[in-house]
Amino acid sequence: MKLKNALVALTALGVFASPLAAQAGTTASAAAGKITNVPGMGVRQSTVVRSKQKADGAIVALAVVGAAAGGYGIYEAVKDDKSNGS
C-alpha cells in the first residue's frame, strides 16, 4: 500500500511541477551561448513556403484512414464477444 501512495504522490508532484518547469525560462542557447558569436555564422532567416511545399490531399486522406483505423481499434477493444451463458 505504501508503494501505491508513493506513486500517487509522485504523479501529483509531476502534474503540479510541469507548468513551473515549462515557464522557468531556461533554454539551451542560454547554456551554450549565442550562435551568432561564432565567427562565420550569420543571422538565421526564415524562408517563404512555396505552394508546391504545402500539404496536399494525400495528407488529408492519410489522416482520414488513420482516424478510421483508430476508431476501429477502439470498437474492437470495447466489443463484448462473451456469451451470456444461455
N, C-alpha and C positions, 0 to 999 in steps of 0.2 A: 504494500500500500504506500510506502514511503517513496518508492520509485515513481509511482503514478503521480503523486503530489509534486515531486521534483520536476517531472516532465511538464506538468501543467504550469508550474511556476516559471520554468524556462521559456515556455511558449508565450506566456503572458508578457514576460520581460522583453522577448523579441518583438512582439506586437507593439508594445509601447516605446521601445527604443529605436525601432527602424525609422520613424519620421525624424527623430532627433539626429540620427546619423546621416540621413539624406540631406538635412539642412545645415550640416556642420560647416559647409563651405570649403571642404578640402578637395583639392584637385591634384591630379598627377603632375600638372605643369608647375604647381607651386613647389613641389618637392624637387623637380628636375631642373627648374629654371626656365627662362623664356627660350623658345626655339629660335626666335629672331636674333638672339645673341650669338648664334653660331655663324661664323664667317661663311659667306657664300650662299646663305639661305635668305630667300626673300619672304615677303609677306604672302600668306596664303589668300587666294581669292576664289570665290565661287564661280561657277560657270553656268551658262544658260542651258536648260534642258530642252533638247530639240524634240519635235513631235515623234520622230522615229524611236526615241528612247523612252517614251511613255508606255505604260501598261496597255495591253490591247485586250480584245475579247477572250483570248485564251486564258488569261489570268482569272477573269470572271467565271468562265466555265470550270476551271480548276477549283475555284472556291465553292461553287455550287456542288460539284462532285464530292468535295471534302465535307461539306455540311451534310450532304445526304448520307455519306458513309458514317459520320459521327452520329447522326440520328438513328441509323440502322443499328449501330453498335449499342446505343442506349436502349433501343427497343429489345434487342436480344438479351441484354443484361437484366431487364426487368420482367421479361416474359416468364410466365409461370407454366411450366410443362408438367407439373406434378399432377398425378391423379388424385381425385378426392376420395378414393377408396371404394366407390360404389360399383 
